[in-house]
Amino acid sequence: MNVEEHKLKVCREIVDGYMTLRSAHYNNQISSIRKVTKEWIVFGSHEKQSFRERVKEVVDICLQHSNVKKQIREKHRREGHLFNTFSLWNRFVHISEPIHSRILHFLLSNDDLHGQGNLFQLELLKMLKVESPETGQWNSTAEQDRVDVRLVRQEPHSVVIIENKSNWACDQPNQLYRYWYSNIHHCPEDCLPDYYKDNNRFKIVYLVPKEIKQLSEQSMEKPSREWFPTLSDEEYNSLPEKLPITPVIWSFDTQINQWLQVCEELLDAKNTPMRNIITQYREYCKEL
């Protein structure tokens, strides 16, 4: 490939890549336009003419996209679509991680205020594929024993732990392992990964704002000896070196949104207050 062919190839790659920005945000489009206009000055006059026409076409697309966005935003403003109770709440009193945990706990409990019994609870347990979720009585807690949200059932014995990272907090040392030990571990058999294949009644949910937040390996590793002052050396050594149960990774903008959408569809058609709250919380969670 000679120099002229190479320049033309680069030119085409820039334009082709740039044309994919039709659905991108306007600011990103403008940034790319600036990049393209800097690149095309190195080409010959004939290539410039063709390239100039392509850039003009892209600029027109950007402007059309911007105008459509403005029209949509204006429609939302007039009809109140941009108003969100949780956004207003967050402006006055920051919606912290514990508040998100209490909101989830409220929905997962049989609270007379929402009046939906175990509807939210049951749908979440179904999504987690917990064994016989409708059997027995589940008790929900929030911010107890350092666990953000916990669901416990006595018969058959079952535990669901939700570690809430709504505010992008870092993992504490050996965090999930310690929660497993304090809330799930109750016999030598449950130290083995195979135990959880046969007993689908125990779950640890690592709940993140968006899927890009990763669970750290150290959170699943066995803590040092001083974390277990009441254990003998033999008992400590018998514990697995790594968390035996595989955490379930959920995000607010995906799985929590899906869960609440299913619950919203199951609400009575006339239950406007509850529908509105669920819809607004779903929208708010997408922006965490």
Protein Blocks (a to p, Z undefined) as FASTA:
>chain_A
ZZklmmmmmmmmmmmmmmmmmmmcfklmmmmmmmmmmmmmmpcfklmmmmmmmmmmmmmm
mmmmmmmmmmmmmmmmmnopmpcfklmmmmmmccdfklmmmmmmmmmpccfklonojmmm
mmmmmmnopahklgojddddehihhiabdcddfbdcdddddddfklopacdehklmmmmm
mmmgocfklmpfklmmmmccbccddddfblklccdfklmpccdfklmmmbcfklmmmpcf
bdfbdcddddfklmmmmmmmmmmmmpcfklmmlmmmmmmmmmmmmmZZ
